[in-house]
Amino acid sequence: MKNILIVLSLMMLTLHASQLDTLVSEVNADTATQIKLDTLRENNFFKDLKKSQKLLKDIKHALVVEKQKTQRLKSEFQKNKTIIAKHNKELEKNTGALKNLFAISQQESRDLSSLLQASMTSTKLKNREVFLDEFSTSHAVPSIDELRKLWKLYLQEIVESGKIDTYEAQVVDIQGVQKRLKITRVGLFSAFDANEFIRYDDSLGEFVKIMRQPSGSSSLIADYYTTTNEITPMMIDPTKGVLFHMLKEKATIKDRVNQGGVIGYIILLLGILTLLYAIFKYSKLMNTNIKINKQMQSSDVDGTNPLGRILASFEKHKDKDIDTIESKMDTAILKELPEIQSGLPMMKLVAAVAPLLGLLGTVTGMIETFQSITLFGTGDPKLMAGGISQALMTTVLGLVVAIPILFIYNIVHAKSKKIIEILTQQSSVLVAKQLEMLSVGSDEYRKNI
């Protein structure tokens, strides 16, 4: 057993010794490789060091050269600065009063550029502002040709402002669509095409159609294109289109009525109905008056008119005593009065109620205005415009309805009163004649006795 253990121990020692020899060999090999790498790195480093030293030397040399160049340029700069200052003094001495002229000319070119941009002549004469903008921003002394061109542009604008010129230009309609139309420009004030007036929008640089045409414009334009006279009346806008543009803010009668709201519509409805009834009533009274006049000229009794019915009543009761006749005649006249005077109180009532409705609209409009002030304050007057418009327009509508109705009521009332007076007069005549006949009959009877 011992022998076996000894043999195994020897075998393990032998195996372990061989592994250690292998490890030592590997370590020596790695060490040799590392030494070679370190040696290679050192050699490369020394090579790079030489290159860096050479590069540093070159840079230092270039720095010296640049410093010398900088010094030379500084001296040249100072020299040129001195020369420029000398030339500036000479320029200032030579220009003298022309310096102010050049400054004024540049300022005038800026003003003229703004003027031309806002001028409708720019729709035909293009790109005049390019020269003026270059002239006004230039730091060089303007030449004689540039100054001459400046005053020629002034002269051109003056001449064009006195012309009536017809040419084709871009026109933007209300929907924003561009169309090329034949337009006529009247100086710098107005422009129109074959149908309506247009205005120049300097922000667009084109003509645009206005929202609402001035009254009588179509006839003036038609007369201009059709007449053969040398002098033709024409409408112009001295504000160069501002007044035409403001026409859209001018409210029409329809807009005014809409501002009155519901109360305004009620007032107008009452006024229209009353007017129609007044026309009907007056025509009916006129027809009655004509029939009465015919009855007065006729001996036959016509029961289709008030006087004929009164005469019929007289004929029916003329054999009775005078008091009975007067009573029957008064009763006949009273029967005719309702038909003759019907509707007149209602007309008078509408004339009195219309201003009250206007006052009601004024109160409601002011309430709406105060509500807007409560909610939004007084910063924006447009928020209060609706209530104020209603307050004012209802009052106006009430007065507009009431005043004519009062006149119409007086006319119709006078006509009815005239008819009643005729009936009363004729009734009195009949009673008087009957009384006279009774008196004559009594006298004859007394004579016979």
RAGIDA-V104583 format. One line per field, one symbol per residue. ss: DSSP state (a for helix, b for strand, c for the rest). psi: psi as a letter, one per 30 degrees, with the letter a starting at -180 (. if undefined). burial: 1 if it has 24 or more other ideal C-beta (glycine too) atoms within 12 Angstrom, else 0. Layout:
ss = ???
psi = ???
burial = ???
//
This chain:
ss = caaaaaaaaaaaaaaaaaaaaaaaaaaaaaaaaaaaaaaaaaaaaaaaaaaaaaaaaaaaaaaaaaaaaaaaaaaaaaaaaaaaaaaaaaaaaaaccaaaaaaaaaaaaaaaaaaaaccaaaaccccaaaaaaaaaaccccccaaaaaaaaaaaaaaaaaaccbbbbbbbbbcccccbbbbbbbbbcccbbbccccbbbbbccccbbbbcccccccaaaaaaaaaacccccccccccccccaaaaaaaacccaaaaaaacaaaaaaaaaaaaaaaaaaaaaaaaaaaaaaaaaaaaaccccccccaaaaaaaaaaaaccccaaaaaaaaaaaaaaaaaaaaccaaaaaaaaaaaaaaaaaaaaaaaaaaaaaaaaacccccaaaaaaaaaaaaaaaaaaaaaaaaaaaaaaaaaaaaaaaaaaaaaaaaaaaaaaaaaaaaaaaaaaac
psi = eeeeeeeeeeeeeeeeeeeeeeeeeeeeeeeeeeeeeeeeeeeeeeeeeeeeeeeeeeeeeeeeeeeeeeeeeeeeeeeeeeeeeeeeeeeeeeebffeeeeeeeeeeeeeeeeeeegkffffejlgffeeeeeeffkflkkleeeeeeefeeeeeeeeffgljkklklkkkaefgkkkjljlkkjbgelklafelkllkjfefglkkklekklkgeeeeeeeefflglekkkkkljfghfeeeeffffkkleeeeeeffaeeeeeeeeeeeeeeeeeeeeeeeeeeeeeeeeeefflfkkjggleeeeeeeeeeegffaleeeeeeeeeeeeeffeeeegkfeeeeeeeeeeeeeeeeeeeeeeeeeeeeeeeefagejffffeeeeeeeeeeeeeeeeeeeeeeeeeeeeeeeeeeeeeeeeeeeeeeeeeeeeeeeeeeeeeeee.
burial = 00000000000000000000000000000000000000000000000000000000000000000000000000000000000000000000000000000100110010011011111111111001101100110000010000000100110010010000000011110000000010111111111110111111110011111100110010011001000000000111100110011010000000001011101101110110011011001101100110110011000000001111111111001000010011011101100100011011001001101111111111011101100100000000000101111111111111111100110110011011001101110110011001000000000000000
//
